């Protein structure tokens, strides 16, 4: 198992996140990409070169990137112009991830618009991810659909509807077991249901400041993850707290002991 930290859990620049994550003892980082993505270091050759150097010096890998920009520009939007823009930054992200050695892009299954029928949004997600699948395969980078609040892929069944509809080995699921609980699911059962479709995992423990202090049956979740034979990245998306470095170190110790 490899352990990563999402950049939102360690406030600061990418440089600060990477340095701190390496010092704490993570294997890698997940970098969140916001709506101002064209200003992101990933969108310039020099920026990517600098990021590669930072990762190398910290002894880290780029575990994945998160397309947080999808909350502003959703692939499920009824507006063709918005979908076109989302396609553009997703295509770019596939190229940058391949260049930097990351095998997964987190794609939050965001709503197309507020109050939209989730079945309509899922149909759009399926169609748009099907269009992107050949490019994902070309770059050997997996587009992984995540269960998120306010989204249209909140349950295991909803996520499966999308990825089975796309039917590509490069469109899978990024399962967040903390979100699974918050959204009314039973994470150990959802993990068993999703099985081989899971490309990567987010870890958080709703109801607690630190991992192990919340409402999750952590032992049951760990057993379910082991039972499906998963041995990839587990990326912490945990509260930064008033002391982000100590919180990250404490959560990393917990998850290492758990597995």
ABEGO torsion letter per residue (X at the ends): XBBBBBAAABBEBAAAAAAAAAAAGBABBBBBBBAAAAABAAABAAAAAAAAAAAAAAGBBBABBBBAAAAABBAABABAAAAAAAAAAAAAAAAAAAAAGBABBBBBBBBABBGBBAAAAAAAAAAAAAAAAAAAAAAGBBBBBBBBBGBABABAAAAAAAAAAAGBAABBBBBBAAAAAAAGBBAAAAAAAAEAABABBBBBBBGBABBGABABBAAAAAAAAAAAGBABBBBBBBBAEABAAAAAAAAAAAAAAAX
